[in-house]
Amino acid sequence: MSFNVLIVDDSRSMRAVIKKTISMSGFKMDQCLEAGNGREALDVLAKAWVDVILSDINMPEMNGLEFLGELKKDSLLKAIPAIVISTEGSEKRIQNAFDLGAKGFIKKPFLPEEIKKVLYEVIGVSDEGEYGEDKGDDDAFDF
């Protein structure tokens, strides 16, 4: 199983580093979409579905925390797990991100193993990148 990822960071080179690190981690990525700030990310999300979002905090126009706030207001978008990836690591800033709906936090600089672990945790898949076995009773359905 592979996943669609949206990387939101105002630095093109940082987006490339994050994308490369995700690939190096072994995380199975299908599409990797990119945006330079929260406003651009909302435009991307209006046209494409993603399974997970990685967003910086400090960006022009609409920063990562404002972006999380916008996601939280939308009944469909708030279901997409968002991970904040930032140089800012103060407890207050991290708590603020979680209060706005972030499901994970990765501090820059980071290792591929960290990214993979957090991605799998927030998406809810095993260490192999697969969803758990369906434990439902198939005999209960007559179709």
C-alpha positions in Angstrom: 0.0 0.0 0.0 1.3 3.4 -0.9 0.2 6.9 0.3 -0.3 10.4 -1.1 1.8 13.0 0.8 1.5 16.8 0.8 4.7 18.6 1.9 4.1 22.3 2.9 7.2 24.4 3.4 8.3 27.8 2.0 11.7 26.4 1.2 11.9 24.5 -2.1 15.1 22.9 -1.0 13.6 21.8 2.3 10.6 20.3 0.5 13.1 18.3 -1.6 15.0 17.2 1.5 11.8 16.0 3.2 10.7 14.2 0.0 14.1 12.5 -0.4 14.2 11.5 3.3 10.7 10.0 3.1 11.8 8.0 0.1 15.0 6.9 1.9 13.0 5.8 5.0 11.2 3.1 3.0 7.8 4.7 3.5 5.7 3.8 0.5 4.7 7.0 -1.2 2.6 7.2 -4.3 2.1 10.9 -5.1 4.1 13.6 -3.4 2.4 17.0 -3.7 4.0 20.3 -2.6 3.0 23.7 -1.5 5.0 26.8 -0.4 2.6 27.9 2.3 -0.8 27.1 3.9 -2.8 29.0 1.3 -1.1 27.1 -1.6 -1.7 23.8 0.4 -5.4 24.5 0.6 -5.5 25.0 -3.1 -3.7 21.7 -3.6 -6.2 20.0 -1.3 -9.1 21.4 -3.3 -7.9 19.5 -6.3 -6.3 16.3 -4.9 -6.7 13.9 -2.0 -3.8 13.2 0.3 -3.4 10.6 3.0 -1.0 12.7 5.2 0.3 16.3 5.4 3.8 17.4 6.6 3.8 21.1 7.3 6.4 23.6 8.5 5.3 26.3 10.9 7.1 29.5 9.8 5.9 30.4 6.3 4.7 33.6 4.6 1.1 34.4 3.7 -0.4 31.5 5.8 1.8 29.8 8.4 1.6 26.2 9.5 -0.5 27.0 12.6 -3.0 29.1 10.6 -3.1 26.2 8.0 -3.9 23.7 10.8 -6.7 26.0 12.0 -8.2 26.1 8.5 -8.0 22.3 8.2 -9.8 22.0 11.5 -12.7 24.1 10.3 -13.4 21.7 7.3 -15.3 18.5 8.0 -13.5 16.6 5.3 -9.9 18.1 5.6 -9.7 17.7 9.3 -9.7 13.9 8.8 -6.3 14.1 7.1 -3.6 13.5 9.6 -1.2 16.5 9.7 2.4 16.4 11.0 4.3 19.5 11.9 7.9 19.4 10.9 9.8 22.4 12.2 13.0 23.8 13.8 10.8 25.2 16.6 10.6 22.7 19.4 9.4 24.6 22.4 6.8 22.8 24.5 4.3 25.7 24.0 4.7 25.7 20.2 4.3 21.9 20.0 1.3 22.0 22.3 -0.2 24.7 20.2 0.2 22.6 17.1 -1.5 19.6 18.8 -4.3 21.8 20.0 -4.9 22.8 16.4 -5.2 19.2 15.3 -1.6 18.1 14.5 -1.2 14.4 15.0 2.6 14.4 15.1 5.6 16.6 15.5 9.1 16.2 13.9 11.9 18.5 14.9 14.4 19.5 12.2 17.0 18.1 11.6 15.5 14.6 11.4 16.4 11.1 10.4 14.6 8.9 7.9 13.6 6.5 10.7 12.0 9.3 12.7 9.9 10.4 9.7 8.8 6.8 8.8 7.9 6.1 12.5 5.7 9.2 12.8 4.1 8.7 9.4 3.1 5.2 10.2 1.8 6.2 13.7 -0.4 9.0 12.4 -1.7 7.0 9.5 -2.4 4.0 11.7 -0.4 1.3 9.8 2.0 -1.3 11.0 5.8 -1.1 10.7 5.5 -2.8 7.3 3.1 0.0 6.1 0.0 -2.2 6.1 -3.3 -1.8 7.8 -4.1 -4.4 10.4 -6.2 -7.5 9.5 -9.9 -6.9 9.3 -11.3 -8.8 12.3 -14.9 -8.4 11.1 -17.2 -11.4 10.7 -17.7 -11.8 6.9 -20.4 -14.4 7.5 -22.6 -11.7 9.1 -23.2 -10.2 5.6 -25.2 -11.8 2.9 -23.8 -9.9 -0.1 
